[in-house]
Amino acid sequence: MKWAKAIFLGLLLPVLPVAAGSSNPGQDALVEMGRLNGVALACRYYEQTRRIKQALIDNLPKRRELGQLFDDRTNESFMAFVNSGEPCPSPAEFEASVERAIRWIEQAFEGQSL
């Protein structure tokens, strides 16, 4: 379950585009949003799931593959978090993580046609 602990610890680290290691910051930002959405669902942070989805609606181009990537990462994250047995992060801590991810999405998709 080391990978599950790594997922949880990822909540505590700042979300930086360069940290993800991919050459596609938009994809990395979207993967992070899916990961956070899965944790939010598992922890019943429904206001945060609403914020995440609204940020995607406001910033992402309307392309099926982007929605599919987000849904896939959400499902993977939800299952990994539930199976990890880790406690939920504090609401304030989680809200800060979501806020960082939203800023990342805004930057990554800035200027792309919706």
C-alpha positions as CSV (number, residue, x, y, z in Angstrom):
1,M,0.0,0.0,0.0
2,K,3.0,2.3,-0.4
3,W,1.4,3.8,-3.5
4,A,-1.8,4.7,-1.5
5,K,0.3,6.5,1.0
6,A,2.0,8.4,-1.8
7,I,-1.4,9.5,-3.1
8,F,-2.3,10.8,0.3
9,L,1.0,12.5,0.9
10,G,0.5,14.2,-2.5
11,L,-2.2,16.2,-0.9
12,L,0.2,17.8,1.4
13,L,2.7,18.8,-1.2
14,P,2.2,22.0,-3.3
15,V,0.9,21.3,-6.8
16,L,3.6,22.5,-9.2
17,P,3.4,21.9,-13.0
18,V,7.1,21.1,-13.1
19,A,6.8,18.5,-10.4
20,A,4.5,16.3,-12.5
21,G,7.2,15.5,-15.0
22,S,5.1,15.4,-18.1
23,S,5.7,17.5,-21.1
24,N,2.0,18.4,-21.2
25,P,1.1,20.7,-18.2
26,G,-2.6,20.7,-19.2
27,Q,-2.7,16.9,-19.0
28,D,-0.8,16.9,-15.7
29,A,-3.2,19.5,-14.2
30,L,-6.2,17.5,-15.3
31,V,-4.8,14.3,-13.8
32,E,-4.3,16.2,-10.5
33,M,-7.9,17.5,-10.6
34,G,-9.1,13.9,-11.2
35,R,-7.0,12.7,-8.3
36,L,-8.4,15.4,-6.0
37,N,-11.9,14.7,-7.2
38,G,-11.6,11.0,-6.2
39,V,-10.4,11.9,-2.7
40,A,-13.2,14.5,-2.4
41,L,-15.8,11.9,-3.3
42,A,-14.3,9.4,-0.9
43,C,-14.2,12.0,1.9
44,R,-17.6,13.4,1.0
45,Y,-16.2,16.9,0.4
46,Y,-19.0,17.6,-2.0
47,E,-18.5,21.3,-2.1
48,Q,-14.9,20.7,-3.3
49,T,-16.2,18.3,-6.1
50,R,-18.5,21.1,-7.2
51,R,-15.6,23.6,-7.3
52,I,-13.4,21.1,-9.2
53,K,-16.1,20.4,-11.8
54,Q,-16.9,24.1,-12.2
55,A,-13.2,24.9,-12.8
56,L,-13.1,22.3,-15.5
57,I,-16.2,23.7,-17.2
58,D,-14.8,27.2,-17.0
59,N,-11.3,26.4,-18.3
60,L,-11.1,23.2,-20.4
61,P,-11.8,23.0,-24.1
62,K,-14.9,20.8,-24.7
63,R,-13.1,17.6,-25.8
64,R,-14.3,14.1,-25.0
65,E,-10.7,12.8,-24.3
66,L,-10.2,15.4,-21.6
67,G,-13.5,14.4,-19.9
68,Q,-12.6,10.8,-20.1
69,L,-9.1,11.4,-18.6
70,F,-10.7,13.3,-15.7
71,D,-13.3,10.5,-15.1
72,D,-10.7,7.8,-15.3
73,R,-8.4,9.5,-12.8
74,T,-11.3,10.2,-10.5
75,N,-12.3,6.6,-10.4
76,E,-8.7,5.4,-9.9
77,S,-8.1,7.9,-7.1
78,F,-11.4,7.1,-5.4
79,M,-10.6,3.4,-5.3
80,A,-7.0,3.9,-4.3
81,F,-8.0,6.2,-1.4
82,V,-10.8,4.0,-0.1
83,N,-8.5,0.9,-0.3
84,S,-5.6,2.7,1.4
85,G,-7.5,3.1,4.7
86,E,-5.9,6.5,5.2
87,P,-7.8,9.2,7.0
88,C,-9.3,12.1,5.1
89,P,-7.2,15.3,5.0
90,S,-8.7,18.2,7.0
91,P,-11.2,20.2,5.1
92,A,-9.0,23.3,5.2
93,E,-6.0,21.3,4.0
94,F,-8.0,19.8,1.2
95,E,-9.5,23.1,0.2
96,A,-6.0,24.6,-0.2
97,S,-5.0,21.7,-2.4
98,V,-8.0,22.2,-4.6
99,E,-7.3,25.9,-4.8
100,R,-3.8,25.2,-6.0
101,A,-5.0,22.7,-8.6
102,I,-7.6,25.2,-9.9
103,R,-4.9,27.8,-10.4
104,W,-2.9,25.2,-12.2
105,I,-5.8,24.3,-14.5
106,E,-6.4,28.0,-15.2
107,Q,-2.8,28.5,-16.2
108,A,-2.4,25.3,-18.2
109,F,-5.5,26.0,-20.4
110,E,-5.3,29.7,-20.6
111,G,-6.0,31.0,-24.1
112,Q,-7.3,27.6,-25.4
113,S,-10.7,27.7,-27.1
114,L,-13.6,26.5,-25.1
